[in-house]
């Protein structure tokens, strides 16, 4: 009898262990369903409702890339450039955080980098934008795109000497570029 009870216990433990991955799959399925529903709400321009569903999807499945991407874009839709209120800054930060999650896994998505930069500069958070692009510059010091971006952000921030420095570096790389020369005039 004792052997039978032990055998039943082993079977029960084995079933629990076998079902564990399926439970994780249920969470991901639930998260994907929320993403799908949030997409419909986004299309109906119900951004707050979509944001709430996407927050739930990420809570259920934290590594679900599409949920991070969609949440970043939904927050971006709610973002108001030029509005420096704490609420708008929080929305910009939330959008940037989730888009950065996606960008970390898809580094060639240049449009996402542009959006993140717009989020930061749109609320006057030039230091975050500059820090991000300086890190990119350290990884690719000969990139004209990055040098130009750093010059433009510094110019927009009113840091004219720094802007000229970045544009001068770009001119050193591409001396015949009329666009860079125009910035330096």
HELIX and SHEET records of a PDB file:
HELIX    1   1 UNK A    2  UNK A   43  1                                  42    
HELIX    2   2 UNK A   47  UNK A   60  1                                  14    
HELIX    3   3 UNK A   65  UNK A   78  1                                  14    
HELIX    4   4 UNK A   86  UNK A  105  1                                  20    
HELIX    5   5 UNK A  110  UNK A  122  1                                  13    
HELIX    6   6 UNK A  126  UNK A  139  1                                  14    
HELIX    7   7 UNK A  144  UNK A  156  1                                  13    
HELIX    8   8 UNK A  160  UNK A  173  1                                  14    
HELIX    9   9 UNK A  178  UNK A  184  1                                   7    
END                                                                             
